Amino acid sequence: MAKFKGFLFGLFLVGSIALNIFFLTNNLYAGYVNKQQLSWSQRAAAEAEAVASVSCSGHGITYLDGLFLDGKPVCECNSCYGGPTCSHFLPDCVANADSGDPLFLEPFWMQHAESSALLVAGWHRMSYGFADQSSMSQVLQNHILKVHSISRNAITKGKYLVFGAGSTQLLSAAVFALSLNSSSLARVVAASPYYPVYKTQTDFFETAHFEFQGDALLMKRSSNSTGNVIEFVTSPNNPDGLLRKAVLQGSSVNAIYDHAYYWPHFTAIPAPADEDVMIFTISKLTGHAGSRFGWALVKDEVVYLNMLKYMQLAELGVSRDTQLRALQLLKVVLEGDGREIFHFAYEKMRDRWENISQIVSLSKRYTIQDIPPQYCNFFEKVRGPSPAYVWLKCEREEDTNCNAVLRGANIIGRLGSLFNASDRYVRLSLLKRDDDFNLLLYRLKELVSKEGGAETL
Amino acid sequence: MAKFKGFLFGLFLVGSIALNIFFLTNNLYAGYVNKQQLSWSQRAAAEAEAVASVSCSGHGITYLDGLFLDGKPVCECNSCYGGPTCSHFLPDCVANADSGDPLFLEPFWMQHAESSALLVAGWHRMSYGFADQSSMSQVLQNHILKVHSISRNAITKGKYLVFGAGSTQLLSAAVFALSLNSSSLARVVAASPYYPVYKTQTDFFETAHFEFQGDALLMKRSSNSTGNVIEFVTSPNNPDGLLRKAVLQGSSVNAIYDHAYYWPHFTAIPAPADEDVMIFTISKLTGHAGSRFGWALVKDEVVYLNMLKYMQLAELGVSRDTQLRALQLLKVVLEGDGREIFHFAYEKMRDRWENISQIVSLSKRYTIQDIPPQYCNFFEKVRGPSPAYVWLKCEREEDTNCNAVLRGANIIGRLGSLFNASDRYVRLSLLKRDDDFNLLLYRLKELVSKEGGAETL
């Protein structure tokens, strides 16, 4: 009996010691995982994760600043989806391909959740100025230069950097900067088809120093480019995705190169751009259109100082919150060999273009732009097209308003005349979410399949 | 011997079981503390805490986007402090009271570290538009309305809200909006002394629809206010902190009320402001000048739509990162009874004014503005002054350039002539950090104590 008691006792002791060893290693591991015990940041981090953990069936997102119902965030559904968890597809919903909202990049950021998250302390960057009293983050500038170095899409050496709230703001800043010191009125032009904002923005802000004149091609043909001329050159162009150079030449002609789409995502990079004024936007690099962040590379010091003056008087520099976010995003872009986002984006856009091309190739009524294969400095090989937009043309004589034709097929595009082109053209965005693109593709298939004589799909 | 062995054995077992109990309760507690195990947000939260944990001797801060040395963030030192941990005071350093940088509120946010922290996911708000396709957060709008309701400083009912990148951008947007549809040129005025940006900004952006004319008081005296007139009314005024009404009246006169400082921090609130165009900024409410966020309350729908058009063409709406940050800050402002920040700010500004007043009262050469006690709707009592700036006057006949006099005493202020006033005046900022204010106070004491005949301090 005593021996049995002793045996039980021994068993208890061994079991207890084993339990201790288990607890000890568990604590050590937990301590390793929670390398640093969080304190004041715990609540914010937990809240962000809680909001993001709500399921929207893969067809919606919840946001920290969205609506809440009974303390739970409400799903903001993708186009054509509805219901509390965005699980209902709305079959008669229109395929809206109007906007250049670059949400095709959303999955990239969801895949990089950990590295792209950012925790902002309540006291972070309250001041009007950085340590050097400027309104531009030096660290962010360095990251931008590195991104250009890796993508090989722009010469940055010997250029000044200016930040703006999107390329939108920098377009205006550049027009002001190039016309301020001029004795004569600067006439602002762009070669059709061109991005509508060049005209609407320049008209709205028209001063005694500049005015929007119209089509650069018309000006070229009329040989009337004397006096100060400012030409917007979009390369690759919006809407047709073709690489461009300035149409006008001369000592009194200044070009503003809008390189929003000059990334491997959307075009071959034959050589790094090396113009006097080059504008880029994070909207079309990382997809963060809502952040309102862009930058200009400027060669001339006077133009640079004028653009800084514009930014100072317009809004005292770009938000520090925006600059911090941009920095975090570019850190992720530069991770590893810094090439991942370009591969992700290019493959997605290329596949979308190929899908659309295939459908349209079966049509007798519609054509799309032809973008020839070209050598790319980034991929170091000849590559095919992957433009941001389809520039669709209605070829049938009676289809003078192509947007109306598509509207009949439950597709919304952007009218050609908005780009100073014919209404036979419609711009269709390839930039949006998979849900948007898939519906667009489906509707186009339907449209083409209804053509008499076209091969059935 | 056997009994002793048995005793040891028992001791081991009891000890082991005690250890079991310890580990068990420890794990349960750790599980309670880490209510939710973090995953993808852990890195960002840990990084933010690590950066913030670096000591800068209470005279500097480290930032996520600051410089790093050997993997450690570098302290950005407050004015007049230096060294790797900002522990060296630089005794001959100038007291710089030029800028209205509202860093006096920094300690408030450090005290509210947990509630004011914000974790932004990489995929957060990438789109150009919110769910309603607008560029203005509905949730943020609601919070702004609540803040006005608690501070009782503005009637919001029946008004439209417009967001801008700081009040700076909204000043310009309002001028455009009020002059766009006018048949005649709108002349823009402000009553001296006035905030310099009204002139510099309006001159820079001058269109065919408006031009800066000058002093509203001159226009009043010359009875020349026919035709479209736009008057900037700053209340309380910058630089002198006095409450103001429009100087000009008439059906063709439109006033833009710049209420940047119309908070209990800086002035009595005799009644909620109820003007047709009222502009506020988060810079002077929470102190987040770097965020570039402001809002306008607008009565007239056409003016409102014009301001929206301005925001659309200028930059496609305010950054979503900025709006998210502003929302988090206003959530903290509204915590509890929503009155804490007003008490914090008022007491700090009041104490600073009393300190300055006391010094200057001993001087025969310098005077400051007189702000009479006034009933305040927020504090529900008569209260004294707590303005953002000292509007110092050099009274001695030979001191025609007051800024130069102060410069001789190692103080930098802002020249009176910049405000369209005499150079006998200097504006001294009371808005900066304790380090800045303490040095300003010290230098002023020195200056006044050197006056012949003045009481020694």
Interface residues (C-beta under 8 A of the other chain):
Chain A: F9 G10 F12 L13 S16 I17 L19 N20 F23 L24 N26 N27 A30 N34 K35 Q36 L38 S39 W40 S41 Q42 R43 A44 A45 A46 E47 A48 E49 A50 A52 I61 Y63 L64 D65 G66 L67 E76 S99 D101 P102 L103 L105 E106 W109 M110 H112 A113 E114 S115 S116 A117 L118 L119 V120 A121 G122 W123 H124 R125 M126 S127 Y128 G129 A131 S137 Q138 V139 L140 G164 A165 G166 T168 Q169 S172 F176 V197 T200 Q201 F204 F205 E206 T207 A208 S283 G287 H288 A289 G290 S291 R292 F293 K309 Y310 L313 A314 E315 L316 G317 V318 S319 R320 D321 T322 Q323 L324 R325 L327 Q328 L329 V332
Chain B: F9 G10 F12 L13 S16 I17 L19 N20 F23 L24 N26 N27 A30 N34 K35 Q36 L38 S39 W40 S41 Q42 R43 A44 A45 A46 E47 A48 E49 A50 A52 I61 Y63 L64 D65 G66 L67 E76 S99 D101 P102 L103 L105 E106 W109 M110 H112 A113 E114 S115 S116 A117 L118 L119 V120 A121 G122 W123 H124 R125 M126 S127 Y128 G129 A131 S137 Q138 V139 L140 G164 A165 G166 T168 Q169 S172 F176 V197 T200 Q201 F204 F205 E206 T207 A208 S283 G287 H288 A289 G290 S291 R292 F293 K309 Y310 L313 A314 E315 L316 G317 V318 S319 R320 D321 T322 Q323 L324 R325 L327 Q328 L329 V332
